[in-house]
Amino acid sequence: MFTFNKLRNKGFTLIEVVLVLALGALVTGFVVLSFSKVNATEALDKNTDLVVSVLNEARTMTLSAIGDTRYGVHFDSNQVVRFQGTSYATTTSSNVQSTINAQVGIRNIALNGGGTNVVFDRLTGGTTQSGTIQIYLKSATTTYKTVTVSVTGLIERN
Protein backbone atom coordinates (compact mmCIF):
# COMPACT_ATOMS: atom_id res chain seq x y z
CA MET A 1 0.00 0.00 0.00
CA PHE A 2 1.27 3.43 -0.94
CA THR A 3 1.03 6.11 1.73
CA PHE A 4 1.70 9.82 1.86
CA ASN A 5 4.54 9.43 4.43
CA LYS A 6 6.59 7.19 2.09
CA LEU A 7 6.30 9.71 -0.74
CA ARG A 8 7.32 12.53 1.55
CA ASN A 9 10.59 10.85 2.65
CA LYS A 10 11.96 10.30 -0.87
CA GLY A 11 13.63 13.68 -1.52
CA PHE A 12 15.45 16.62 -0.03
CA THR A 13 13.62 19.45 1.58
CA LEU A 14 14.16 23.01 0.53
CA ILE A 15 15.84 23.74 3.87
CA GLU A 16 18.36 20.92 3.34
CA VAL A 17 19.25 22.18 -0.14
CA VAL A 18 19.67 25.77 1.08
CA LEU A 19 21.87 24.60 3.97
CA VAL A 20 24.16 22.63 1.64
CA LEU A 21 24.44 25.58 -0.76
CA ALA A 22 25.21 27.98 2.10
CA LEU A 23 27.95 25.70 3.45
CA GLY A 24 29.42 25.33 -0.04
CA ALA A 25 29.48 29.12 -0.49
CA LEU A 26 31.11 29.57 2.90
CA VAL A 27 33.88 27.05 2.14
CA THR A 28 34.46 28.60 -1.29
CA GLY A 29 34.73 32.05 0.29
CA PHE A 30 37.38 30.86 2.74
CA VAL A 31 39.39 29.21 -0.04
CA VAL A 32 39.28 32.29 -2.27
CA LEU A 33 40.25 34.57 0.63
CA SER A 34 43.19 32.32 1.53
CA PHE A 35 44.49 32.29 -2.03
CA SER A 36 44.21 36.07 -2.39
CA LYS A 37 46.27 36.57 0.79
CA VAL A 38 48.90 34.15 -0.51
CA ASN A 39 49.02 36.05 -3.82
CA ALA A 40 49.47 39.41 -2.08
CA THR A 41 52.21 38.05 0.20
CA GLU A 42 53.97 36.58 -2.82
CA ALA A 43 53.78 39.95 -4.60
CA LEU A 44 55.32 41.65 -1.54
CA ASP A 45 58.18 39.13 -1.41
CA LYS A 46 58.89 39.31 -5.15
CA ASN A 47 58.88 43.10 -5.23
CA THR A 48 61.14 43.31 -2.18
CA ASP A 49 63.53 40.98 -4.02
CA LEU A 50 63.25 43.28 -7.06
CA VAL A 51 64.29 46.34 -5.03
CA VAL A 52 67.22 44.45 -3.51
CA SER A 53 68.24 43.21 -6.97
CA VAL A 54 68.20 46.68 -8.54
CA LEU A 55 70.27 48.09 -5.66
CA ASN A 56 72.79 45.24 -5.93
CA GLU A 57 72.98 45.68 -9.70
CA ALA A 58 73.72 49.41 -9.39
CA ARG A 59 76.40 48.75 -6.77
CA THR A 60 78.01 45.98 -8.85
CA MET A 61 78.01 48.12 -11.99
CA THR A 62 79.65 50.97 -10.05
CA LEU A 63 82.35 48.73 -8.61
CA SER A 64 82.97 47.17 -12.04
CA ALA A 65 83.40 50.67 -13.53
CA ILE A 66 80.95 49.89 -16.33
CA GLY A 67 80.73 52.99 -18.49
CA ASP A 68 83.43 54.57 -16.32
CA THR A 69 80.75 56.11 -14.08
CA ARG A 70 78.75 55.68 -10.89
CA TYR A 71 75.27 54.19 -10.71
CA GLY A 72 72.37 54.88 -8.42
CA VAL A 73 68.78 53.92 -7.70
CA HIS A 74 65.80 56.29 -7.54
CA PHE A 75 62.65 55.29 -5.60
CA ASP A 76 59.10 56.31 -6.47
CA SER A 77 55.91 54.99 -4.88
CA ASN A 78 55.33 52.57 -7.79
CA GLN A 79 58.74 52.05 -9.42
CA VAL A 80 62.48 51.72 -8.91
CA VAL A 81 64.84 53.31 -11.46
CA ARG A 82 68.52 52.48 -11.92
CA PHE A 83 70.34 55.52 -13.31
CA GLN A 84 73.82 56.46 -14.48
CA GLY A 85 75.80 59.26 -12.86
CA THR A 86 75.54 61.04 -9.57
CA SER A 87 72.01 62.44 -9.93
CA TYR A 88 68.68 61.20 -11.23
CA ALA A 89 67.00 62.84 -14.23
CA THR A 90 63.63 61.54 -15.42
CA THR A 91 64.33 62.05 -19.13
CA THR A 92 67.67 60.22 -19.39
CA SER A 93 67.49 57.39 -21.93
CA SER A 94 69.94 55.18 -19.99
CA ASN A 95 67.54 54.90 -17.03
CA VAL A 96 66.26 51.38 -16.39
CA GLN A 97 62.79 51.41 -14.85
CA SER A 98 61.37 48.50 -12.86
CA THR A 99 57.67 48.84 -12.12
CA ILE A 100 56.33 47.60 -8.81
CA ASN A 101 53.28 45.30 -8.72
CA ALA A 102 50.00 47.23 -8.34
CA GLN A 103 49.29 45.47 -5.01
CA VAL A 104 52.55 46.80 -3.56
CA GLY A 105 53.96 50.27 -2.91
CA ILE A 106 57.15 51.94 -1.69
CA ARG A 107 57.03 54.32 1.27
CA ASN A 108 59.00 55.61 4.25
CA ILE A 109 62.19 56.18 2.31
CA ALA A 110 64.52 57.17 5.17
CA LEU A 111 67.93 57.84 3.63
CA ASN A 112 70.74 59.88 5.18
CA GLY A 113 70.66 63.35 3.73
CA GLY A 114 66.99 62.91 2.76
CA GLY A 115 65.95 62.36 -0.81
CA THR A 116 64.90 59.29 -2.73
CA ASN A 117 68.18 58.30 -4.40
CA VAL A 118 71.02 55.98 -3.43
CA VAL A 119 74.28 56.52 -5.36
CA PHE A 120 77.23 54.17 -4.92
CA ASP A 121 80.92 55.18 -4.70
CA ARG A 122 83.26 53.81 -7.37
CA LEU A 123 86.15 52.64 -5.24
CA THR A 124 84.35 51.24 -2.20
CA GLY A 125 80.78 50.50 -3.31
CA GLY A 126 79.65 52.44 -0.25
CA THR A 127 77.12 55.23 -0.16
CA THR A 128 76.46 58.36 1.85
CA GLN A 129 72.70 57.79 1.34
CA SER A 130 72.43 54.80 3.67
CA GLY A 131 69.08 54.10 5.30
CA THR A 132 65.87 52.13 4.88
CA ILE A 133 63.08 51.71 2.33
CA GLN A 134 59.72 50.08 3.09
CA ILE A 135 57.87 47.95 0.56
CA TYR A 136 54.28 47.41 1.73
CA LEU A 137 50.99 45.81 0.75
CA LYS A 138 48.44 48.43 -0.24
CA SER A 139 45.58 46.24 0.99
CA ALA A 140 47.18 45.76 4.42
CA THR A 141 49.36 48.77 5.19
CA THR A 142 50.73 47.15 8.35
CA THR A 143 52.26 44.35 6.26
CA TYR A 144 55.63 45.43 4.91
CA LYS A 145 59.26 44.48 4.31
CA THR A 146 62.22 46.75 4.98
CA VAL A 147 65.29 47.03 2.77
CA THR A 148 68.36 48.46 4.49
CA VAL A 149 71.28 50.03 2.66
CA SER A 150 74.38 50.29 4.87
CA VAL A 151 77.16 52.89 4.65
CA THR A 152 79.35 50.19 3.08
CA GLY A 153 76.73 49.70 0.34
CA LEU A 154 75.60 46.28 1.50
CA ILE A 155 71.89 45.66 1.04
CA GLU A 156 69.81 43.64 3.51
CA ARG A 157 66.21 42.54 3.38
CA ASN A 158 64.26 42.31 6.66
SVG drawing of the C-alpha trace seen along z (x, -y; Angstrom):
<svg xmlns="http://www.w3.org/2000/svg" viewBox="-2 -66 91 68">
<polyline fill="none" stroke="black" stroke-width="0.4" points="0.0,0.0 1.3,-3.4 1.0,-6.1 1.7,-9.8 4.5,-9.4 6.6,-7.2 6.3,-9.7 7.3,-12.5 10.6,-10.9 12.0,-10.3 13.6,-13.7 15.4,-16.6 13.6,-19.4 14.2,-23.0 15.8,-23.7 18.4,-20.9 19.2,-22.2 19.7,-25.8 21.9,-24.6 24.2,-22.6 24.4,-25.6 25.2,-28.0 28.0,-25.7 29.4,-25.3 29.5,-29.1 31.1,-29.6 33.9,-27.0 34.5,-28.6 34.7,-32.0 37.4,-30.9 39.4,-29.2 39.3,-32.3 40.3,-34.6 43.2,-32.3 44.5,-32.3 44.2,-36.1 46.3,-36.6 48.9,-34.2 49.0,-36.1 49.5,-39.4 52.2,-38.0 54.0,-36.6 53.8,-40.0 55.3,-41.6 58.2,-39.1 58.9,-39.3 58.9,-43.1 61.1,-43.3 63.5,-41.0 63.3,-43.3 64.3,-46.3 67.2,-44.4 68.2,-43.2 68.2,-46.7 70.3,-48.1 72.8,-45.2 73.0,-45.7 73.7,-49.4 76.4,-48.8 78.0,-46.0 78.0,-48.1 79.6,-51.0 82.4,-48.7 83.0,-47.2 83.4,-50.7 81.0,-49.9 80.7,-53.0 83.4,-54.6 80.7,-56.1 78.7,-55.7 75.3,-54.2 72.4,-54.9 68.8,-53.9 65.8,-56.3 62.7,-55.3 59.1,-56.3 55.9,-55.0 55.3,-52.6 58.7,-52.0 62.5,-51.7 64.8,-53.3 68.5,-52.5 70.3,-55.5 73.8,-56.5 75.8,-59.3 75.5,-61.0 72.0,-62.4 68.7,-61.2 67.0,-62.8 63.6,-61.5 64.3,-62.1 67.7,-60.2 67.5,-57.4 69.9,-55.2 67.5,-54.9 66.3,-51.4 62.8,-51.4 61.4,-48.5 57.7,-48.8 56.3,-47.6 53.3,-45.3 50.0,-47.2 49.3,-45.5 52.5,-46.8 54.0,-50.3 57.2,-51.9 57.0,-54.3 59.0,-55.6 62.2,-56.2 64.5,-57.2 67.9,-57.8 70.7,-59.9 70.7,-63.3 67.0,-62.9 65.9,-62.4 64.9,-59.3 68.2,-58.3 71.0,-56.0 74.3,-56.5 77.2,-54.2 80.9,-55.2 83.3,-53.8 86.1,-52.6 84.4,-51.2 80.8,-50.5 79.6,-52.4 77.1,-55.2 76.5,-58.4 72.7,-57.8 72.4,-54.8 69.1,-54.1 65.9,-52.1 63.1,-51.7 59.7,-50.1 57.9,-48.0 54.3,-47.4 51.0,-45.8 48.4,-48.4 45.6,-46.2 47.2,-45.8 49.4,-48.8 50.7,-47.1 52.3,-44.3 55.6,-45.4 59.3,-44.5 62.2,-46.8 65.3,-47.0 68.4,-48.5 71.3,-50.0 74.4,-50.3 77.2,-52.9 79.3,-50.2 76.7,-49.7 75.6,-46.3 71.9,-45.7 69.8,-43.6 66.2,-42.5 64.3,-42.3"/>
</svg>
